[in-house]
Amino acid sequence: MPIVLASASPRRAELLAAAGFSFAVDAVDIDESALPGETPEAHVRRLARAKAQAGADRHPHETVLGADTVVAVDGRILGKPRDAADATAMLTALSGRVHYVYTAVAVAENGAVRDEVDVSAVTFAAMAPGDIAAYVASGEPHDKAGAYAIQGWAARFILRLEGSYSGVVGLPVAVVHRLLKP
């Protein structure tokens, strides 16, 4: 079944293509700010549903896929860093700790939206300030939730992953498959 991916994320498109899904990309633009007191799970669910619905408004006769990912540590949402200093602060907060990656997937089809949230636990090794500075200088953290890409240079700092690798990248493919099944 061809779908519309309502996301500009090249990583989501790569994951869908690698898993054999047929899709077109039509990214939507929504306000991704967290609401006061919003939990990480509620936040990603709301945004994934909003993206899917915005895409469905433009493609009312298509199946539209929306997704959103955040990293959370101590219940605090870490989105994409604003700048190098913000990326450094995020990575410092993650260093030597377990954090959680929340990725919501929403499918809009025939006037209804269904969703699921995937949660993975990631354990980072302790990172020296020089390691953090070098990683931030690489530019890789710039557009990534939590300021890291598990599929990139940050892999050297990952001690343990409990959950979905593709979910941490930005799209839990097994969840997509389950939600798209008739």
FITIBA-598247 format. One line per field, with one value per atom (N, C-alpha, C, CB): residue in one letter; x, y, z. Coordinates in steps of 0.1 Angstrom, whole numbers, plus 5000, padded with zeros to 4 digits. Atoms other than C-alpha are relative to their C-alpha. Glycine has a CB too. Example, Ala and Ser with C-alpha at 12.3 -4.5 7.8 and 13.67 -1.06 7.14 Angstrom:
BEGIN
resn	(a_a_a_a_s_s_s_s)
x	(5009_5123_5009_4990_4991_5137_4992_5004)
y	(4988_4955_5012_5000_4989_4989_5011_5005)
z	(5000_5078_5000_5012_5000_5071_5008_4986)
This chain:
BEGIN
resn	(m_m_m_m_p_p_p_p_i_i_i_i_v_v_v_v_l_l_l_l_a_a_a_a_s_s_s_s_a_a_a_a_s_s_s_s_p_p_p_p_r_r_r_r_r_r_r_r_a_a_a_a_e_e_e_e_l_l_l_l_l_l_l_l_a_a_a_a_a_a_a_a_a_a_a_a_g_g_g_g_f_f_f_f_s_s_s_s_f_f_f_f_a_a_a_a_v_v_v_v_d_d_d_d_a_a_a_a_v_v_v_v_d_d_d_d_i_i_i_i_d_d_d_d_e_e_e_e_s_s_s_s_a_a_a_a_l_l_l_l_p_p_p_p_g_g_g_g_e_e_e_e_t_t_t_t_p_p_p_p_e_e_e_e_a_a_a_a_h_h_h_h_v_v_v_v_r_r_r_r_r_r_r_r_l_l_l_l_a_a_a_a_r_r_r_r_a_a_a_a_k_k_k_k_a_a_a_a_q_q_q_q_a_a_a_a_g_g_g_g_a_a_a_a_d_d_d_d_r_r_r_r_h_h_h_h_p_p_p_p_h_h_h_h_e_e_e_e_t_t_t_t_v_v_v_v_l_l_l_l_g_g_g_g_a_a_a_a_d_d_d_d_t_t_t_t_v_v_v_v_v_v_v_v_a_a_a_a_v_v_v_v_d_d_d_d_g_g_g_g_r_r_r_r_i_i_i_i_l_l_l_l_g_g_g_g_k_k_k_k_p_p_p_p_r_r_r_r_d_d_d_d_a_a_a_a_a_a_a_a_d_d_d_d_a_a_a_a_t_t_t_t_a_a_a_a_m_m_m_m_l_l_l_l_t_t_t_t_a_a_a_a_l_l_l_l_s_s_s_s_g_g_g_g_r_r_r_r_v_v_v_v_h_h_h_h_y_y_y_y_v_v_v_v_y_y_y_y_t_t_t_t_a_a_a_a_v_v_v_v_a_a_a_a_v_v_v_v_a_a_a_a_e_e_e_e_n_n_n_n_g_g_g_g_a_a_a_a_v_v_v_v_r_r_r_r_d_d_d_d_e_e_e_e_v_v_v_v_d_d_d_d_v_v_v_v_s_s_s_s_a_a_a_a_v_v_v_v_t_t_t_t_f_f_f_f_a_a_a_a_a_a_a_a_m_m_m_m_a_a_a_a_p_p_p_p_g_g_g_g_d_d_d_d_i_i_i_i_a_a_a_a_a_a_a_a_y_y_y_y_v_v_v_v_a_a_a_a_s_s_s_s_g_g_g_g_e_e_e_e_p_p_p_p_h_h_h_h_d_d_d_d_k_k_k_k_a_a_a_a_g_g_g_g_a_a_a_a_y_y_y_y_a_a_a_a_i_i_i_i_q_q_q_q_g_g_g_g_w_w_w_w_a_a_a_a_a_a_a_a_r_r_r_r_f_f_f_f_i_i_i_i_l_l_l_l_r_r_r_r_l_l_l_l_e_e_e_e_g_g_g_g_s_s_s_s_y_y_y_y_s_s_s_s_g_g_g_g_v_v_v_v_v_v_v_v_g_g_g_g_l_l_l_l_p_p_p_p_v_v_v_v_a_a_a_a_v_v_v_v_v_v_v_v_h_h_h_h_r_r_r_r_l_l_l_l_l_l_l_l_k_k_k_k_p_p_p_p)
x	(5009_5000_5009_4990_4992_5016_4995_4999_5003_5017_5006_5004_4994_5025_5007_4989_4992_5053_5000_5014_5001_5045_5012_4987_4988_5081_5011_5004_4988_5112_5012_5003_4988_5135_5005_4996_4994_5159_5001_5013_4998_5164_4987_5004_5013_5127_4998_4988_5002_5126_5009_5003_4991_5157_4995_5014_5005_5142_4988_4996_5012_5109_5005_4990_4996_5127_5008_5010_4993_5150_4991_5010_5010_5120_4990_4992_5008_5104_4987_4998_5012_5076_5000_4997_5001_5063_4994_4990_5005_5058_5004_5005_4996_5059_5002_4989_4997_5072_4993_5015_5006_5051_5001_4985_4998_5065_4991_5015_5009_5042_5008_4988_4993_5052_4990_5005_5008_5037_5008_4992_4993_5046_5004_4992_4995_5067_5003_5012_4997_5069_4992_4996_5007_5061_4990_5011_5010_5031_5004_4986_4997_5035_4996_4995_5003_5037_4998_4987_5002_5035_5011_4999_4991_5051_5007_4994_4994_5075_4991_5013_5009_5050_4988_4995_5011_5021_5005_4994_4994_5043_5002_5013_4998_5054_4987_5010_5013_5019_4993_4992_5007_5004_5006_5000_4994_5029_4999_5015_5002_5028_4986_5003_5014_4990_4998_4990_5001_4992_5006_5006_4993_5016_4992_5014_5008_4995_4987_4997_5012_4964_5002_4993_4997_4980_5003_5012_4998_4992_4987_5010_5013_4957_4991_4993_5008_4942_5004_5002_4995_4964_4998_5015_5002_4959_4989_5014_5011_4924_4997_4988_5003_4923_5012_4995_4988_4957_5002_5013_4996_4972_5012_5003_4990_4994_5007_4995_4992_5022_5007_5010_4993_5034_5008_4990_4992_5061_5007_5010_4992_5079_5009_4991_4991_5109_5006_5012_4993_5123_5008_4990_4992_5149_4996_5016_5004_5141_5010_4985_4992_5163_4994_5015_5006_5149_4986_5009_5013_5115_5001_4992_4999_5129_5002_5012_5000_5123_5012_4987_4989_5154_4997_5014_5003_5144_5013_4990_4988_5168_5007_4996_4992_5196_4999_5014_5001_5193_5013_4995_4986_5231_5010_5003_4990_5264_5000_5014_5001_5261_4989_4999_5011_5227_5003_4987_4997_5240_5010_5007_4991_5269_4993_5011_5008_5245_4992_4991_5008_5223_5009_4993_4990_5253_5006_5011_4995_5267_4989_5003_5011_5233_4998_4987_5001_5233_5012_4997_4987_5269_4999_5011_5000_5272_4987_5009_5013_5235_4991_4993_5011_5204_4990_4993_5010_5179_4990_5006_5011_5147_4997_4987_5003_5139_4985_5009_5014_5102_4997_4991_5004_5090_4986_5010_5014_5054_4998_4990_5004_5039_4985_5005_5015_5005_4997_4995_5005_4986_4986_5000_5013_4958_4994_5001_5006_4934_4985_5006_5015_4897_4994_4996_5006_4891_5004_4986_4997_4906_5016_4995_4986_4940_5003_5006_4996_4956_5015_4997_4986_4989_5005_5002_4993_5015_5013_5002_4987_5044_5010_4998_4990_5076_5010_5007_4991_5100_5012_4993_4988_5136_5009_5008_4991_5162_5014_4999_4987_5197_5010_5001_4990_5228_5012_5003_4988_5256_5012_4998_4987_5292_5003_5012_4996_5307_5009_5009_4993_5320_5008_4990_4991_5350_4996_5015_5003_5345_5006_5005_4994_5369_4992_5014_5009_5347_4988_4997_5012_5316_5003_4994_4996_5334_5002_5012_4997_5346_4988_5010_5012_5313_4991_4992_5008_5295_5006_4999_4993_5321_4998_5015_5002_5314_4987_4998_5012_5280_4988_5002_5011_5261_4989_5007_5011_5241_4990_5006_5007_5227_4984_5004_5015_5192_4995_4998_5004_5189_4994_5012_5005_5167_5010_4987_4990_5189_5014_4999_4987_5218_5009_5007_4991_5230_4993_5005_5005_5226_5006_5004_4996_5228_5007_4989_4995_5235_5013_4989_4988_5265_5011_4996_4988_5295_4996_5007_5004_5275_5000_4987_5001_5274_5012_5001_4988_5309_4997_5012_5004_5292_4989_4997_5012_5263_5004_4990_4997_5268_4989_5003_5011_5234_4987_4997_5013_5201_4990_5001_5011_5169_4988_4997_5011_5142_5003_4996_4999_5140_5011_4987_4990_5171_4994_5010_5006_5150_4991_4991_5008_5128_5009_4993_4991_5159_5005_5012_4996_5169_4989_5003_5010_5135_4987_5004_5012_5109_5000_4999_5000_5102_4992_4993_5006_5096_4990_5011_5010_5078_4987_5006_5012_5053_4993_5003_5006_5048_4993_5011_5006_5042_4987_5010_5012_5017_4988_5003_5010_4998_4994_5005_5004_4996_4992_5011_5007_4982_4985_5003_5015_4945_4993_4994)
y	(4988_5000_5012_5000_4988_5033_5010_5007_4991_5059_5013_4994_4987_5095_5002_5012_4997_5103_5015_4994_4986_5136_5004_5003_4997_5141_5004_4989_4997_5158_4992_5015_5008_5134_4990_4993_5009_5117_4986_5005_5013_5090_4992_5002_5007_5081_4995_5009_5005_5079_4988_5012_5011_5057_4987_5004_5012_5033_4994_5004_5006_5030_4994_5012_5006_5024_4987_5010_5013_4998_4989_5003_5010_4980_4996_5005_5003_4979_5006_4985_4993_5003_5010_5008_4991_5023_5013_4995_4987_5060_5012_5001_4987_5096_5009_5006_4991_5124_5013_5002_4986_5155_5005_5000_4995_5171_5011_5005_4990_5191_5008_4994_4991_5220_5003_5013_4998_5221_5006_4987_4995_5238_4987_5010_5012_5211_5004_4994_4996_5230_4991_5015_5008_5210_5009_4993_4993_5220_4999_4994_5001_5228_4987_5013_5013_5196_4988_5003_5011_5174_4990_5005_5011_5140_4997_4987_5003_5128_4991_4992_5008_5101_5008_4988_4992_5125_5010_5008_4990_5150_4994_5005_5006_5126_4995_4989_5005_5111_5012_4994_4988_5146_5005_5011_4995_5156_4991_5003_5010_5124_5001_4986_4999_5126_5013_4999_4987_5163_5000_5012_5002_5155_4992_4995_5008_5127_5007_4987_4993_5148_5011_5005_4989_5177_4995_5008_5006_5154_4995_4988_5005_5138_5011_4992_4988_5173_5003_5012_4998_5176_4989_5004_5013_5140_4992_4992_5006_5131_4985_5008_5013_5099_4990_5001_5008_5086_4995_5008_5004_5068_5008_4984_4990_5093_4995_5014_5004_5085_5012_4989_4989_5110_4993_5010_5006_5104_5012_4990_4990_5123_4992_5010_5006_5114_5010_4993_4992_5129_4990_5008_5007_5118_5007_5002_4995_5121_4995_4997_5004_5121_5007_5004_4995_5125_5006_5010_4995_5131_5013_5003_4987_5162_4997_5008_5002_5163_5007_5005_4995_5168_4999_4993_5000_5178_5002_5011_4997_5190_5012_5003_4989_5213_5013_4996_4987_5250_5004_5011_4996_5254_4991_5015_5008_5239_4999_5005_5000_5249_4992_5015_5008_5233_4985_5004_5014_5201_4995_4999_5004_5201_4997_5011_5002_5205_4987_5012_5013_5176_4988_5000_5011_5153_4998_5001_5001_5161_4994_5015_5005_5153_4985_5007_5014_5119_4992_4999_5007_5110_4991_5010_5009_5079_4996_5005_5002_5075_4992_5013_5006_5057_5011_4988_4990_5078_4992_5012_5006_5070_5007_4999_4994_5076_4996_4995_5002_5080_5004_5009_4997_5077_4995_4992_5003_5079_4999_5011_5002_5067_5002_4987_4998_5079_4997_5014_5003_5067_5006_4985_4994_5088_4993_5015_5007_5069_5000_4986_5000_5072_5008_4986_4991_5100_4997_5000_5004_5082_5000_4986_5000_5084_4990_5014_5009_5055_5002_4985_4998_5056_4990_5014_5009_5038_5007_4986_4994_5050_4989_5009_5010_5030_5007_4996_4995_5035_4991_5002_5008_5024_5006_4999_4995_5027_4999_4991_5000_5037_5004_5010_4997_5036_5006_4988_4994_5060_4997_5016_5001_5055_5014_4995_4987_5083_5006_4999_4993_5109_5011_5005_4989_5131_5013_4996_4987_5168_5001_5011_5000_5164_4992_4995_5008_5136_5007_4987_4993_5157_5012_5006_4988_5188_4995_5007_5005_5167_4995_4988_5005_5151_5012_4991_4988_5185_5007_5010_4994_5199_4992_5001_5008_5171_5004_4985_4995_5187_4990_5004_5010_5154_5002_4987_4998_5164_5011_5004_4988_5195_4998_5005_5002_5181_4987_5001_5013_5151_5002_4990_4999_5147_4995_4991_5004_5145_5003_4986_4996_5158_4988_5008_5011_5124_4991_4991_5010_5098_4987_5005_5014_5062_4993_4992_5006_5053_5006_5000_4993_5076_4999_5015_5000_5086_4997_5014_5003_5084_4986_5007_5015_5046_4996_4992_5004_5046_5002_5008_4997_5059_4992_5015_5008_5035_4987_4997_5013_5007_4990_5003_5010_4992_5007_4995_4996_4995_4989_5002_5009_4980_5005_4998_4995_4984_4999_5014_5000_4993_5009_5004_4992_5004_5010_4991_4991_5019_5010_4992_4990_5036_5011_4994_4990_5054_5008_4993_4992_5064_5009_4990_4991_5079_4994_5010_5006_5054_4985_5002_5014_5020_4992_4997_5006_5000_4989_4994_5010_4971_5006_4991_4993_4996_5005_5012_4995_5011_4988_5006_5012_4976_4996_4988_5004_4968_5010_4999_4990_5001_5000_5013_5000_4997_4987_5002_5012_4962_5002_4988_4998_4960_4994_4994)
z	(5000_5000_5000_5012_5000_4990_5011_4986_4989_5018_4998_5014_5000_5023_5013_4997_4988_5048_5002_4999_4997_5064_5009_5008_4993_5075_4990_5009_5008_5061_5004_5001_4995_5080_4990_5013_5009_5056_5007_4995_4993_5083_4999_5014_5001_5083_4986_5004_5014_5045_4998_4990_5002_5046_5006_5005_4993_5071_4993_5015_5007_5052_4987_4997_5013_5019_5003_4993_4997_5035_5004_5011_4996_5049_4988_5012_5012_5014_4999_5000_5001_5019_4988_5013_5011_4989_5006_4988_4994_4998_4992_5015_5005_4988_5012_4990_4989_5010_4997_5002_5000_5017_5015_4995_4986_5049_5003_5001_4995_5070_5011_5007_4990_5093_5011_4993_4989_5127_5012_5005_4988_5160_5009_5008_4992_5179_5014_4993_4986_5212_5010_5003_4990_5243_5008_5010_4992_5263_5015_4998_4986_5300_5007_5007_4992_5321_4991_5007_5009_5290_5002_4985_4999_5294_4987_5006_5013_5267_4992_5002_5008_5257_4994_5009_5004_5255_4989_5011_5009_5236_4986_5005_5013_5208_4994_5001_5005_5205_4994_5011_5005_5201_4987_5010_5012_5175_4988_5003_5011_5155_4994_5005_5005_5153_4993_5013_5007_5144_4986_5008_5013_5116_4990_5001_5008_5103_4995_5007_5003_5104_4990_5013_5009_5087_4986_5005_5013_5059_4994_5002_5005_5057_4995_5011_5005_5053_4985_5009_5014_5021_4991_5001_5008_5010_5006_5000_4994_5021_4996_4999_5005_5000_5001_4986_4999_5010_5014_4995_4986_5040_5003_5001_4996_5058_5013_5001_4989_5082_5006_4996_4992_5109_5011_5005_4989_5135_5007_4994_4992_5162_5010_5007_4991_5184_5009_4992_4990_5216_5009_5008_4990_5241_5013_4997_4987_5277_5011_5004_4989_5308_5012_4998_4988_5343_4997_5007_5004_5326_4992_5012_5008_5308_4985_5005_5014_5271_4994_4993_5008_5249_4985_5004_5014_5214_4992_4996_5008_5187_5006_4985_4994_5200_4992_5002_5006_5193_4994_5010_5005_5189_5007_5004_4994_5199_5015_4995_4985_5235_5005_5005_4996_5238_4997_4992_5003_5221_5011_4986_4990_5246_5013_5002_4988_5275_5000_5003_5001_5263_5001_4986_5000_5257_5014_4990_4986_5292_5009_5005_4992_5307_4997_4997_5003_5289_5003_4985_4998_5296_5013_5002_4989_5317_5006_5011_4995_5321_4991_5004_5008_5309_4997_5008_5004_5290_4991_4993_5007_5271_4987_5008_5013_5234_4997_4989_5003_5227_4985_5009_5014_5191_4998_4990_5003_5182_4985_5006_5014_5149_5000_4994_5002_5137_4986_5005_5013_5107_4998_4996_5003_5093_4987_4998_5011_5070_5001_4999_5000_5060_5012_5001_4990_5085_5015_4999_4987_5115_5002_5003_4997_5132_5011_5004_4990_5150_5003_4996_4997_5168_5010_5006_4990_5190_5003_4994_4996_5210_5004_5013_4997_5211_5009_4986_4991_5240_5001_5014_4999_5241_5011_4987_4990_5269_4994_5013_5006_5258_5012_4988_4990_5281_4993_5008_5005_5273_5009_4998_4992_5284_5005_4991_4995_5304_4988_5013_5011_5278_5006_4990_4995_5285_4993_4996_5007_5277_4986_5009_5013_5248_4990_5000_5009_5233_4996_5007_5003_5236_4991_5013_5008_5221_4985_5005_5014_5191_4993_5001_5006_5186_4995_5009_5004_5186_4988_5012_5012_5162_4987_5003_5012_5138_4993_5003_5006_5132_5000_4985_5000_5135_5010_5004_4991_5166_4996_5014_5003_5149_4999_4987_5003_5138_5006_4985_4994_5161_5014_5001_4986_5192_5009_5000_4990_5222_4996_5003_5005_5201_4996_5010_5004_5189_4990_5012_5009_5161_5003_4985_4996_5172_4988_5006_5012_5136_4995_4989_5004_5134_5010_4997_4991_5154_5014_4999_4986_5186_5004_5003_4997_5183_5009_4987_4991_5200_5015_4995_4986_5232_5005_5001_4996_5233_5006_4988_4993_5259_4998_5014_4999_5258_4993_5014_5005_5239_5003_4984_4997_5252_4992_5015_5008_5226_4985_5004_5015_5189_4995_4995_5006_5171_4990_4993_5009_5143_5007_4990_4992_5169_5005_5011_4995_5183_4988_5007_5012_5147_4997_4988_5002_5144_4994_4990_5005_5131_5003_4985_4997_5147_4989_5014_5012_5115_5003_4992_4996_5133_5004_5011_4996_5147_4987_5009_5013_5112_4993_4991_5006_5098_5007_5000_4993_5125_4998_5016_5002_5121_4986_5004_5014_5084_4996_4991_5003_5085_5000_5010_5000_5075_5011_4987)
